[in-house]
Amino acid sequence: MAVNAIGIDIGGTKVLGGVVTGSGEILATARCDTPRAGGRALTEAIANVASELAQQYPVESIGVSAAGFISSDRQTMLATPNISNWNGVNLVSELTEILHKKIVLENDANAAAWGEFKFGAGRGRNDLMMLTLGTGVGGGLIFDGSVFRGAFGIGAELGHIRLVPEGQLCGCGIRGCLEQYASGSALIRHAREAIDASPLLARNLLERGDGTIEGLKGSHITEAARDGDPVAIAAFNTMATYLGAGIASLCAVIDPSCVVLGGGVIDAGELFLGPTRDAALRLIPFSGKHPYPEIVAAVLGNHAGLVGVADLSRI
């Protein structure tokens, strides 16, 4: 049995850590707020969370996952979109100096993909493609039992394939990215467009929030769709069509056996997964003439990255 390891997942608002067994079980967790200053203050916050957990259980390695571009040697945060003063920081060196443990740094979507591959929806397979649908769309790829990182460590940015020429402007600087049409943020925009098109039908949906379009949240849309609200279902169907198109294009290049979808929008279950599968299978090249990948929901939830990066730290 593999020894326990610590996984720490860095978000824009919190630093969440956990002690993870070799079978993927979380024995204990600890957390703190993400320091707004970022930089050295964040390094020390990570170290404090790890130290708190290491006092409870013996561990030999610590994995840290974070959103952003990470160097190919998995030592340095090259660029991160939501954390101040963290670009160019050699996090592994800084944490090793404080903690005196083996430290592994990984992109958060890669870590989540590994977690689902080893312990979740992709267990028992040799490869998978994962898309995490949150504020944006993260991506992770497992090829032949290994994480794919690309030549420079920044591969598998699946949310930034160009889906709609001259479409919505993305934070990455180009227009028409998949994440502008298939993220949680995009779902809200699709719902608002459906409300504008059918204002009389939208009353039920709007009443789930504060009565205004601005007060509408993804959870309201999910609840309404489950209850059969036609405007909410239309928003999910629009998102599913775009996501299915993106999956179809990616599958033409990657050919995975399994596509795992994570993030809050999968709480809608088959209301969302069904139309996504239908769109992907309809739009995949040479449809009907070859095997299709299975498209399934993630099962580890918000702990996928923590569990995954803890396991990666053992390798």
Secondary structure by P-SEA (a helix, b strand, c coil): cccbbbbbbbcccbbbbbbccccccccbbbbbccccccaaaaaaaaaaaaaaaaaaccccbbbbbbcccccccccccccccccccccccaaaaaaaaccccbbbbbcaaaaaaaaaaccccccccccbbbbbbccbbbbbbbcccccccccccccccccccccccccccccccccccccccccaaaaaaaaaaaaaaccccaaaaaaacccccccccaaaaaaaaaaccaaaaaaaaaaaaaaaaaaaaaaacccccbbbbbccccccccccaaaaaaaaaacccccccccccbbbbbccccaaaaaaaaaaaac
